[in-house]
Every structure is written in structure tokens, then in C-alpha cells.
Amino acid sequence: MVVDDIGLLPVAADAAEGLYRLVDAAYEKRSIAISSNLHPSGFDELMPKTLATATVDRLLHHAHICQTSGDSVRLTQALAGQGVSPLT
């Protein structure tokens, strides 16, 4: 399973619980890839601390963490006028 951009928008209580249930159901059974601009310690900004702790605990157990850095390709292209077409 792949979950992209966790933490870009505020998370409602039912969505936070849904993420926990997804992670818990897959824990030690399926692979999960999560992308986020948040460090795992910041997940308690998205959801109640108890849910965040349980979710991150399951995500990080047996995890391979790939941390990236650098400029946004989309922003770089947009600032250079590439990839942008005017509306007609």
C-alpha cells in the first residue's frame, strides 16, 4: 500500500483513525510506503497523541526509512516557466 503526502492537510478524527486502522491491518502482513514532509515525531500534530504513537510505532518497526532533500522539481520548473501552459 502507498499513502502519499501525509500531513499536507489537516486530518479529521475519522481520517486519523482510518490511517491507524490501515497501518494496523497491514502491520507485519503487508508492505506500506508513506510519504510525508513531517518527521514521524510530528504525527501527533495530525492526530491524537495515542493514535499517533501507535501508528508510528507500527510504521517504524521493521522499517526502511528513505530521507530525501533538495528543491522541488515542480517549483523549479514553474519558476523557470516550464511545464506551465496559459489558460485559453
N, C-alpha and C positions, 0 to 999 in steps of 0.2 A: 504494500500500500504506500502511496505517496501523498503527503499532505504538504501543500506549498504555502509559504508566506504566513505562517502562524505569527500573530502579533501585529499585523498591519492595521487591523481594525479592532475596535472593542469587541469583546466576546460576551454574548448574553449567557445567563446562567445555564440554560438548556444546552447551548453550544459547548460550553466548558465541560459539562457533564458528558455530552456526546463524545468529545475528544478523549476524555478519560476512558469511557467505555470502549471506544475503538482501540485505544492503546492497550487496555487491559485484556480485551478479547484476543488481540494478536500476540500478547506477551508470551514469549518462548514458543510460539507456534508459527508465526509469520514474520516476514521482514517488514519494517516500517522505515520510510525515509521522510524526514521532516525538514523543511527549510524554514528559517526564521532569521530575522535581524536581531532577535532577542537572544541574550545568553540564557541558558536554562535556569539560572538563578532568578531571572526576571519573569518567569512564568506566573509567579504569584501576583503580578500586576494584571494578568489576564483573567485569572480565576481565583476562587478562594484558596487560601494557602494549603489547606489539607488536600484539596484536589490537585493543586499544582505539585505538591510534594510527591504524592502517589504517582502522578503522571510522569514526572521527570525521573523518579526512581525506576520505573519500569522502562522508560526510554533509554536511560543511560546504562542499565545493567546489560552487559554483553555488547555495548555499542561501539561503533567506529565513528568517531567524530571527525568531520572534514570541515575545517575552518578556512574560509576564504577571505581575501581582502582585495581591494582595488576599486577603481572607478566603475560606475555603472556604464555599461556599453550603450544602453538606450539613451541615457542622458548625454553622453559624449556625442553620439550621432545626432541627436536632436539639436544640441548647441552648434554643431557644425552644419546644420541644415540638411543632413542626410536622413533618409527614411521618412521625411515629412512631405506630405502632399497637401496642397491647399484644397479646401472645400470649394466645390463649384456649384 
